Amino acid sequence: MNEELSALNKTETWDMVHLPPGKSVVGCRWVYKIKTNSDGSIKQYKVRLVAKGYSQQYGIDYEETFVHVAKMTTIRTLIVVASIRQWHISQLNVKNAFLNGDLQEEVYMTPPPGISRDSGYVCKLKKALYGLKQAPRACFEKFSIVISSLGFVSSSHDSVFFIKCTDAGRIILSLYVDDMIITSDDIDGISVLKKELARRFEMKNLGYLRYFLGIEVAYSPKRYLISQSKYVADIIERARFTDNKTVDTPIDVNARYSFFDGLPLIDPTLYHTIVGSLIYLTITHPNIAYVVYVVSQFVAFPTTVHLAVALRILRYL
């Protein structure tokens, strides 16, 4: 909590003021989280101050919202380009990214729990805060201004995919909220970029790309290998398998399924979880794309038969 408060103080996130007449106040709370590595080991204990943005009213407390995330196709394309050209991929993280966004609206918040304050005072926010409706948009606007000033141009196909051409080559950067991956044949250009970003934001250099959005990346002299082994293990654990039975095919070749197969599931939560996870798993397992499409057709009214098919796909993995 002390580290989070230090970050808030550095960015001068708010001023303590009396609440003006007719203005509403947004609540806040501390949120605790444990981050893990690709092998499941504990990487970091985190605490974050989050505003209760669900109480904000459109047109009064905020206007536009935007979550800046790269398309998965963009991420895979970047890795493919780096693999073909044998470029290294660097990974960086913007610490407390949303605290960098400048607020255009007038937003007031109750003081955080545990913070001493005088009676009748509230926080007038000057910077964006996690949980606010406009926080992602404000953060992305700030980053776009900075990265554009460094000579980068946003792609017309993906607004968070940036390219800069230099005398030595080109630098490619893709942004996913507060995480970014960079690749280039211009080693000096990457070094300069990292220094400039560290000067504008509080950055964390994560070294070469190893683990990103649940995807494990391994490098060999000739290519990159991507997998989701930890992600698969997590799905299997949620499915509560009690045996190690495997199958040779993800679906019965001659089977035809309909909405009337089997009995309706009393609680379809597990089915929804498995199917949603399988859809994300097709990033590195395109061979199951068709069978995932099959089970996806029944998410509205799944039955025992459909669940058995989804579980069979997991056994195939």
C-alpha positions as a printed NumPy array, in Angstrom:
array([[  0.   ,   0.   ,   0.   ],
       [  2.891,   2.337,   0.753],
       [  4.27 ,   1.865,  -2.796],
       [  0.879,   2.667,  -4.308],
       [  0.517,   5.771,  -2.155],
       [  4.012,   6.843,  -3.182],
       [  3.021,   6.536,  -6.855],
       [ -0.14 ,   8.56 ,  -6.239],
       [  1.825,  11.289,  -4.504],
       [  4.438,  11.443,  -7.288],
       [  1.808,  12.024,  -9.942],
       [ -0.064,  14.557,  -7.767],
       [ -3.269,  12.692,  -8.442],
       [ -5.576,  14.93 ,  -6.399],
       [ -6.09 ,  18.047,  -4.31 ],
       [ -8.013,  18.01 ,  -1.027],
       [-10.946,  20.439,  -1.315],
       [-14.444,  21.041,  -0.006],
       [-17.124,  19.481,  -2.215],
       [-18.761,  22.217,  -4.332],
       [-22.579,  22.411,  -4.174],
       [-24.358,  20.175,  -6.68 ],
       [-21.349,  17.923,  -7.303],
       [-21.403,  14.153,  -6.74 ],
       [-18.651,  12.065,  -5.17 ],
       [-17.17 ,   8.811,  -6.467],
       [-16.208,   6.213,  -3.872],
       [-13.   ,   4.169,  -3.85 ],
       [-11.43 ,   1.061,  -2.326],
       [ -8.141,  -0.836,  -2.108],
       [ -7.893,  -3.951,  -4.287],
       [ -5.349,  -6.703,  -3.581],
       [ -3.977,  -9.143,  -6.168],
       [ -1.299, -11.814,  -6.536],
       [  0.565, -11.922,  -9.879],
       [  2.161, -15.208, -10.984],
       [  4.886, -16.265, -13.4  ],
       [  4.335, -18.629, -16.334],
       [  5.191, -21.592, -14.064],
       [  2.564, -20.583, -11.505],
       [  5.021, -19.286,  -8.885],
       [  4.246, -16.018,  -7.102],
       [  5.764, -13.049,  -8.886],
       [  4.379, -10.089,  -6.966],
       [  1.847,  -9.017,  -4.348],
       [  0.   ,  -5.95 ,  -5.586],
       [ -2.342,  -3.402,  -4.061],
       [ -4.162,  -0.769,  -6.05 ],
       [ -6.489,   2.115,  -5.285],
       [ -9.573,   1.772,  -7.478],
       [-12.343,   4.318,  -7.936],
       [-15.929,   3.078,  -7.967],
       [-16.532,   4.287, -11.492],
       [-19.83 ,   2.426, -11.797],
       [-21.462,   5.375, -10.005],
       [-20.335,   7.883, -12.662],
       [-22.961,   9.32 , -15.   ],
       [-22.393,   9.672, -18.727],
       [-22.379,  13.293, -19.874],
       [-21.716,  14.543, -16.342],
       [-18.68 ,  12.68 , -14.99 ],
       [-17.284,  11.422, -18.302],
       [-17.782,  11.59 , -22.063],
       [-15.635,   9.091, -23.942],
       [-14.208,   5.744, -22.926],
       [-11.624,   3.661, -24.74 ],
       [ -9.644,   0.572, -23.756],
       [ -6.351,   0.456, -25.651],
       [ -5.601,  -3.204, -26.316],
       [ -3.815,  -4.676, -29.307],
       [ -5.619,  -7.184, -31.47 ],
       [ -4.329, -10.705, -30.975],
       [ -3.706, -10.842, -34.73 ],
       [ -1.375,  -7.861, -34.302],
       [  0.549,  -9.58 , -31.5  ],
       [  0.995, -12.753, -33.528],
       [  2.027, -10.773, -36.612],
       [  4.68 ,  -8.914, -34.621],
       [  6.081, -12.216, -33.311],
       [  6.041, -13.715, -36.828],
       [  7.923, -10.729, -38.281],
       [ 10.493, -10.889, -35.484],
       [ 10.871, -14.641, -35.995],
       [ 11.399, -14.38 , -39.771],
       [ 13.862, -11.511, -39.459],
       [ 15.477, -12.994, -36.321],
       [ 14.876,  -9.87 , -34.241],
       [ 14.748,  -9.934, -30.467],
       [ 11.509,  -8.85 , -28.773],
       [ 11.672,  -6.676, -25.663],
       [  8.883,  -6.342, -23.126],
       [  8.205,  -3.28 , -20.98 ],
       [  5.563,  -2.338, -18.45 ],
       [  4.308,   1.125, -17.534],
       [  3.959,   1.196, -13.76 ],
       [  0.62 ,   2.548, -12.542],
       [ -0.214,   3.399, -16.152],
       [ -3.654,   4.925, -15.564],
       [ -2.22 ,   7.443, -13.098],
       [ -0.469,   9.168, -16.024],
       [ -3.672,  10.184, -17.792],
       [ -4.782,  13.82 , -17.465],
       [ -8.44 ,  14.331, -16.583],
       [-10.445,  16.843, -18.606],
       [-13.6  ,  16.397, -16.507],
       [-14.228,  17.599, -12.944],
       [-14.29 ,  14.476, -10.771],
       [-14.466,  14.305,  -6.96 ],
       [-13.693,  11.198,  -4.904],
       [-13.981,  10.228,  -1.247],
       [-10.57 ,  10.006,   0.454],
       [ -9.097,   6.451,   0.361],
       [ -9.695,   4.201,   3.393],
       [ -6.892,   4.555,   5.919],
       [ -5.896,   8.052,   4.767],
       [ -6.182,  10.747,   7.423],
       [ -8.066,  13.858,   6.308],
       [-10.   ,  16.777,   7.715],
       [-13.746,  16.414,   8.006],
       [-15.707,  17.659,   4.988],
       [-12.813,  17.372,   2.526],
       [-12.839,  15.255,  -0.633],
       [-10.286,  14.508,  -3.349],
       [-10.516,  16.587,  -6.531],
       [ -8.848,  14.346,  -9.093],
       [ -6.275,  15.865, -11.431],
       [ -5.054,  12.564, -12.84 ],
       [ -6.933,   9.484, -13.956],
       [ -7.397,   6.652, -11.505],
       [ -8.068,   2.958, -11.981],
       [-11.79 ,   2.319, -12.088],
       [-12.811,   5.639, -13.626],
       [-14.748,   5.314, -16.867],
       [-12.448,   7.71 , -18.726],
       [ -9.159,   6.398, -17.273],
       [ -8.183,   4.091, -20.198],
       [ -8.898,   6.797, -22.756],
       [ -6.95 ,   9.441, -20.802],
       [ -3.982,   7.106, -20.377],
       [ -3.9  ,   6.198, -24.065],
       [ -4.126,   9.85 , -25.116],
       [ -1.098,  10.663, -22.968],
       [  0.894,   7.741, -24.356],
       [ -0.09 ,   8.59 , -27.955],
       [  1.15 ,  12.17 , -27.538],
       [  4.479,  10.967, -26.147],
       [  5.074,   8.181, -28.69 ],
       [  4.101,  10.471, -31.596],
       [  6.584,  13.091, -30.405],
       [  9.275,  10.399, -30.683],
       [  8.54 ,   9.9  , -34.374],
       [  6.195,   6.897, -34.243],
       [  3.152,   6.564, -36.469],
       [  0.026,   4.6  , -35.514],
       [ -1.149,   1.884, -37.885],
       [ -4.46 ,   2.43 , -39.668],
       [ -5.291,  -1.237, -38.988],
       [ -4.642,  -1.16 , -35.235],
       [ -4.43 ,   2.098, -33.276],
       [ -2.07 ,   0.622, -30.648],
       [  0.439,  -0.65 , -33.217],
       [  3.195,   1.927, -33.78 ],
       [  6.027,   2.001, -36.341],
       [  9.051,   4.257, -36.694],
       [ 11.448,   4.169, -39.642],
       [ 15.068,   5.095, -38.856],
       [ 18.311,   5.222, -40.839],
       [ 19.245,   1.83 , -39.388],
       [ 15.89 ,   0.12 , -39.959],
       [ 12.508,   0.232, -38.308],
       [ 11.118,  -0.071, -34.773],
       [  7.789,  -1.788, -34.121],
       [  5.852,  -1.293, -30.873],
       [  2.547,  -2.813, -29.795],
       [  0.663,  -1.692, -26.686],
       [ -1.764,  -3.666, -24.52 ],
       [ -3.068,  -1.382, -21.739],
       [  0.146,  -0.965, -19.687],
       [  2.263,  -3.682, -21.323],
       [  4.205,  -3.161, -24.519],
       [  6.392,  -5.309, -26.708],
       [  9.055,  -3.852, -29.006],
       [ 11.075,  -5.395, -31.808],
       [ 13.487,  -3.903, -34.323],
       [ 16.657,  -4.308, -36.337],
       [ 17.796,  -0.952, -34.929],
       [ 19.387,  -1.869, -31.592],
       [ 20.493,   1.689, -30.813],
       [ 17.023,   2.954, -31.693],
       [ 15.427,   0.605, -29.145],
       [ 17.903,   1.77 , -26.499],
       [ 17.042,   5.424, -27.154],
       [ 13.311,   4.624, -27.106],
       [ 13.57 ,   2.898, -23.719],
       [ 15.454,   5.852, -22.249],
       [ 12.873,   8.326, -23.56 ],
       [  9.951,   6.286, -22.239],
       [ 11.669,   5.958, -18.841],
       [ 12.07 ,   9.744, -18.785],
       [  8.346,  10.336, -19.445],
       [  6.854,   7.43 , -17.467],
       [  7.829,   5.144, -14.618],
       [  8.825,   2.043, -16.573],
       [  9.78 ,  -1.518, -15.76 ],
       [ 12.061,  -3.298, -18.225],
       [ 11.03 ,  -6.967, -18.31 ],
       [ 13.824,  -8.012, -20.661],
       [ 13.198, -10.304, -23.612],
       [  9.623, -11.425, -24.195],
       [  8.898, -14.61 , -22.237],
       [  5.277, -14.436, -21.076],
       [  2.555, -12.171, -22.419],
       [ -1.249, -12.329, -21.969],
       [ -1.127, -15.985, -20.94 ],
       [  1.121, -16.855, -23.892],
       [  4.567, -18.335, -23.272],
       [  7.253, -17.336, -25.771],
       [ 10.476, -19.306, -26.211],
       [ 13.336, -18.207, -28.453],
       [ 15.713, -20.347, -30.465],
       [ 18.385, -19.111, -32.898],
       [ 16.046, -19.686, -35.856],
       [ 12.521, -19.022, -34.585],
       [ 10.093, -18.171, -31.78 ],
       [  7.884, -20.834, -30.235],
       [  4.603, -19.806, -28.605],
       [  2.501, -21.976, -26.304],
       [ -0.121, -21.765, -23.563],
       [  0.809, -24.714, -21.36 ],
       [  0.059, -22.911, -18.083],
       [ -3.244, -21.699, -19.508],
       [ -4.17 , -25.282, -20.483],
       [ -3.237, -26.512, -17.001],
       [ -5.473, -23.86 , -15.443],
       [ -8.429, -24.882, -17.649],
       [ -7.979, -28.56 , -16.787],
       [ -7.84 , -27.668, -13.095],
       [-11.1  , -25.71 , -13.371],
       [-12.683, -28.658, -15.194],
       [-11.831, -30.808, -12.13 ],
       [-10.532, -33.836, -14.029],
       [ -9.927, -36.813, -11.739],
       [ -8.036, -39.001, -14.26 ],
       [ -5.351, -38.716, -16.936],
       [ -7.39 , -40.183, -19.778],
       [ -6.504, -38.822, -23.231],
       [ -8.088, -39.072, -26.704],
       [ -6.626, -39.103, -30.218],
       [ -9.146, -36.683, -31.738],
       [-10.839, -33.623, -30.2  ],
       [-14.275, -34.726, -31.459],
       [-15.979, -37.834, -32.807],
       [-15.416, -37.606, -36.563],
       [-18.895, -38.85 , -37.504],
       [-20.821, -37.064, -34.756],
       [-23.505, -34.464, -35.463],
       [-24.744, -32.313, -32.59 ],
       [-27.952, -30.338, -32.093],
       [-29.683, -28.277, -29.402],
       [-31.79 , -31.3  , -28.417],
       [-28.93 , -33.658, -27.469],
       [-28.822, -34.756, -23.831],
       [-30.286, -33.009, -20.798],
       [-30.042, -29.239, -20.164],
       [-27.33 , -28.295, -17.674],
       [-28.711, -27.032, -14.375],
       [-25.704, -24.724, -13.998],
       [-23.973, -23.929, -17.324],
       [-21.182, -21.902, -15.679],
       [-18.523, -24.585, -16.153],
       [-19.478, -25.007, -19.814],
       [-19.259, -21.259, -20.424],
       [-15.865, -21.125, -18.693],
       [-14.415, -24.004, -20.698],
       [-15.708, -22.78 , -24.071],
       [-14.525, -19.214, -23.446],
       [-11.093, -20.514, -22.455],
       [-10.923, -22.78 , -25.506],
       [-11.653, -19.821, -27.789],
       [ -8.636, -17.988, -26.368],
       [ -6.581, -21.182, -26.65 ],
       [ -6.988, -21.216, -30.441],
       [ -4.3  , -18.498, -30.516],
       [ -1.662, -21.231, -30.25 ],
       [ -3.861, -24.24 , -31.125],
       [ -5.474, -23.433, -34.488],
       [ -6.009, -27.177, -34.96 ],
       [ -8.964, -27.057, -32.547],
       [-10.597, -24.   , -34.149],
       [-13.353, -25.992, -35.845],
       [-14.343, -28.08 , -32.813],
       [-14.346, -24.956, -30.634],
       [-16.699, -23.401, -33.184],
       [-18.965, -26.454, -32.775],
       [-19.247, -26.22 , -28.985],
       [-19.578, -22.417, -29.172],
       [-22.915, -22.809, -30.948],
       [-24.52 , -24.177, -27.788],
       [-23.402, -21.679, -25.129],
       [-26.943, -20.297, -24.797],
       [-28.53 , -23.672, -23.967],
       [-25.802, -26.26 , -23.281],
       [-26.629, -29.865, -22.422],
       [-24.79 , -32.782, -20.846],
       [-23.754, -33.991, -24.312],
       [-22.265, -30.61 , -25.236],
       [-20.329, -30.525, -21.957],
       [-18.931, -33.991, -22.675],
       [-17.693, -32.743, -26.07 ],
       [-16.023, -29.706, -24.483],
       [-14.318, -31.938, -21.919],
       [-13.135, -34.242, -24.706],
       [-11.4  , -31.298, -26.372],
       [ -9.52 , -30.704, -23.122],
       [ -8.491, -34.362, -22.97 ],
       [ -7.179, -34.064, -26.504],
       [ -4.876, -31.215, -25.451]])
